Amino acid sequence: MPMKVSDATVSTFDTVFQKFISEAPKNKANLILFLADKDPATSLSWCPDCVRAEPVIYKKLETSSDDVALLRAFVGDRPTWRNPQHPWRVDSRFKLTGVPTLVLWQNDAVQGRLEDHEAHIENKIDALVSGI
């Protein structure tokens, strides 16, 4: 089955997230990938860990035989993300400390996560998607 991808920014997240939650029961795995925005001048992410992890995550999810939903949540530019009061840093559901962060969302809660330093490791992505 194809991977279902939706995108959200800080300003659109609540609306997109509600739709994501409402469709969650239809999917085998529901994942949220918090990642850096692309620099408009270069079209590249300002976050080197995101650049390293994104292709690996997409490859693993696209080759999955299960129905997978991926919500890509863009944290903003570097100064926005660095703010200690960034909405996703202080949100009790997510408690983000770095990007990229890949979160397994089940039963209306975070059931597992890969932080920035491990989000590019294939066997960890497999384990997270499997719910291990």
Backbone hydrogen bonds in HBPLUS format (Angstrom, degrees):
<---DONOR---> <-ACCEPTOR-->    atom                        ^
c    i                          cat <-CA-CA->   ^        H-A-AA   ^      H-
h    n   atom  resd res      DA  || num        DHA   H-A  angle D-A-AA Bond
n    s   type  num  typ     dist DA aas  dist angle  dist       angle   num
A0004-LYS N   A0068-VAL O   2.91 MM  64  6.30 169.0  1.92 162.4 164.6     1
A0070-LEU N   A0004-LYS O   2.71 MM  66  6.03 167.8  1.72 171.1 173.1     2
A0006-SER N   A0070-LEU O   2.94 MM  64  6.41 154.4  2.00 158.9 164.2     3
A0072-ARG N   A0006-SER O   2.77 MM  66  6.16 163.5  1.79 168.5 167.6     4
A0008-ALA N   A0072-ARG O   2.82 MM  64  6.17 148.1  1.93 167.2 165.9     5
A0074-PHE N   A0008-ALA O   2.84 MM  66  6.20 165.6  1.87 167.1 163.0     6
A0012-THR N   A0009-THR O   3.19 MM   3  5.18 126.1  2.50  95.6 109.2     7
A0013-PHE N   A0009-THR O   2.85 MM   4  5.54 122.5  2.19 150.9 161.9     8
A0016-VAL N   A0012-THR O   3.17 MM   4  6.31 176.2  2.17 163.8 165.0     9
A0017-PHE N   A0013-PHE O   2.67 MM   4  5.63 163.4  1.70 163.9 168.9    10
A0018-GLN N   A0014-ASP O   3.06 MM   4  6.17 151.6  2.15 141.6 148.0    11
A0019-LYS N   A0015-THR O   3.34 MM   4  6.66 157.6  2.39 146.5 151.4    12
A0020-PHE N   A0016-VAL O   2.95 MM   4  6.20 159.0  1.99 148.8 155.4    13
A0021-ILE N   A0017-PHE O   2.86 MM   4  6.09 159.5  1.90 152.4 156.8    14
A0022-SER N   A0018-GLN O   2.98 MM   4  6.17 156.7  2.03 144.2 150.8    15
A0023-GLU N   A0019-LYS O   3.06 MM   4  6.30 141.0  2.22 147.3 156.8    16
A0024-ALA N   A0020-PHE O   3.04 MM   4  6.04 115.2  2.48 137.1 153.3    17
A0024-ALA N   A0021-ILE O   3.17 MM   3  5.01 148.2  2.28  97.0 106.5    18
A0026-LYS N   A0023-GLU O   3.08 MM   3  5.80 154.2  2.15 123.3 130.4    19
A0027-ASN N   A0024-ALA O   3.00 MM   3  5.56 165.3  2.03 123.4 128.1    20
A0028-LYS N   A0067-ASP O   2.85 MM  39  5.20 136.4  2.05 129.0 142.4    21
A0029-ALA N   A0067-ASP O   3.17 MM  38  6.64 154.3  2.24 156.9 162.2    22
A0069-ALA N   A0029-ALA O   2.94 MM  40  6.36 162.2  1.97 157.8 163.4    23
A0105-TRP N   A0030-ASN O   2.78 MM  75  5.41 173.6  1.79 163.2 164.6    24
A0031-LEU N   A0069-ALA O   2.83 MM  38  6.11 174.3  1.83 165.0 166.6    25
A0071-LEU N   A0031-LEU O   2.84 MM  40  6.25 163.4  1.87 155.7 160.6    26
A0032-ILE N   A0103-VAL O   2.85 MM  71  5.03 154.3  1.91 140.6 149.1    27
A0103-VAL N   A0032-ILE O   2.75 MM  71  5.03 164.9  1.78 149.5 154.9    28
A0033-LEU N   A0071-LEU O   2.82 MM  38  6.12 159.2  1.87 148.8 155.6    29
A0073-ALA N   A0033-LEU O   2.81 MM  40  5.94 160.7  1.85 142.3 149.1    30
A0034-PHE N   A0101-THR O   2.85 MM  67  5.16 165.3  1.87 158.1 156.8    31
A0101-THR N   A0034-PHE O   3.05 MM  67  5.16 148.6  2.15 137.3 145.9    32
A0035-LEU N   A0073-ALA O   2.96 MM  38  6.22 158.9  2.01 146.9 152.0    33
A0075-VAL N   A0035-LEU O   2.86 MM  40  5.97 159.6  1.90 154.4 161.4    34
A0037-ASP N   A0076-GLY O   3.34 MM  39  5.09 167.1  2.36 133.4 129.6    35
A0039-ASP N   A0044-LEU O   2.69 MM   5  5.47 174.5  1.69 145.7 144.5    36
A0042-THR N   A0039-ASP O   3.06 MM   3  5.51 131.4  2.30 110.4 122.4    37
A0043-SER N   A0039-ASP O   2.63 MM   4  5.20 150.0  1.72 171.8 174.8    38
A0050-CYS N   A0047-CYS O   3.09 MM   3  5.29 124.1  2.42 101.5 115.4    39
A0051-VAL N   A0047-CYS O   3.10 MM   4  6.46 157.2  2.16 152.8 159.3    40
A0052-ARG N   A0048-PRO O   3.07 MM   4  6.31 150.7  2.16 144.2 151.5    41
A0053-ALA N   A0049-ASP O   2.91 MM   4  6.06 155.8  1.97 144.4 151.2    42
A0054-GLU N   A0050-CYS O   2.87 MM   4  5.66 171.7  1.88 153.7 156.4    43
A0057-ILE N   A0053-ALA O   2.94 MM   4  6.10 168.3  1.95 167.6 171.5    44
A0058-TYR N   A0054-GLU O   2.94 MM   4  6.10 174.7  1.94 164.7 165.6    45
A0059-LYS N   A0055-PRO O   2.96 MM   4  6.00 159.4  2.00 141.9 148.1    46
A0060-LYS N   A0056-VAL O   2.99 MM   4  6.19 165.4  2.02 151.8 155.5    47
A0061-LEU N   A0057-ILE O   2.96 MM   4  6.15 163.8  1.98 156.2 160.7    48
A0062-GLU N   A0058-TYR O   2.82 MM   4  5.85 159.4  1.86 151.8 157.6    49
A0063-THR N   A0059-LYS O   3.18 MM   4  6.25 142.5  2.33 142.7 150.7    50
A0064-SER N   A0061-LEU O   3.24 MM   3  5.17 157.3  2.29  99.5 106.3    51
A0081-TRP N   A0077-ASP O   2.97 MM   4  6.23 164.3  2.00 161.2 166.1    52
A0082-ARG N   A0078-ARG O   2.90 MM   4  6.03 154.1  1.97 154.1 161.3    53
A0083-ASN N   A0080-THR O   3.35 MM   3  5.60 150.9  2.44 103.1 111.1    54
A0086-HIS N   A0083-ASN O   2.92 MM   3  5.36 152.7  1.99 126.5 124.7    55
A0089-ARG N   A0086-HIS O   2.93 MM   3  5.28 140.2  2.10 112.5 124.6    56
A0090-VAL N   A0086-HIS O   3.24 MM   4  6.55 151.9  2.33 160.1 168.2    57
A0091-ASP N   A0087-PRO O   3.02 MM   4  5.94 118.1  2.42 133.1 147.9    58
A0096-LEU N   A0088-TRP O   3.08 MM   8  5.85 164.4  2.10 144.2 140.2    59
A0094-PHE N   A0091-ASP O   3.06 MM   3  5.63 134.4  2.27 113.8 124.3    60
A0095-LYS N   A0091-ASP O   2.88 MM   4  5.63 159.8  1.92 165.9 172.5    61
A0102-LEU N   A0114-LEU O   2.95 MM  12  5.11 154.1  2.02 145.8 151.8    62
A0114-LEU N   A0102-LEU O   2.78 MM  12  5.11 149.8  1.87 145.8 155.8    63
A0104-LEU N   A0112-GLY O   2.87 MM   8  5.11 171.4  1.87 140.9 143.1    64
A0111-GLN N   A0104-LEU O   2.79 MM   7  5.49 172.4  1.80 162.2 164.8    65
A0106-GLN N   A0109-ALA O   2.99 MM   3  5.59 155.7  2.05 170.0 165.0    66
A0109-ALA N   A0106-GLN O   2.99 MM   3  5.59 139.3  2.16 116.0 126.2    67
A0118-GLU N   A0115-GLU O   3.00 MM   3  5.63 161.3  2.04 123.1 129.1    68
A0119-ALA N   A0115-GLU O   2.97 MM   4  5.73 122.7  2.31 158.5 172.8    69
A0121-ILE N   A0118-GLU O   3.19 MM   3  5.63 172.1  2.19 120.4 122.1    70
A0124-LYS N   A0121-ILE O   3.07 MM   3  5.48 127.2  2.36 108.0 121.8    71
A0125-ILE N   A0121-ILE O   3.03 MM   4  6.37 150.7  2.12 152.7 162.0    72
A0126-ASP N   A0122-GLU O   2.94 MM   4  6.25 164.6  1.97 156.7 160.5    73
A0127-ALA N   A0123-ASN O   3.02 MM   4  6.14 157.7  2.07 137.3 143.2    74
A0128-LEU N   A0124-LYS O   2.94 MM   4  6.10 156.1  2.00 144.8 151.1    75
A0129-VAL N   A0125-ILE O   2.96 MM   4  6.17 169.6  1.97 159.9 161.7    76
A0130-SER N   A0126-ASP O   2.98 MM   4  6.13 149.4  2.08 145.3 154.2    77
A0132-ILE N   A0127-ALA O   2.93 MM   5  5.20 153.0  2.01 163.5 159.8    78
A0131-GLY N   A0128-LEU O   3.00 MM   3  5.11 149.8  2.09 101.9 111.6    79
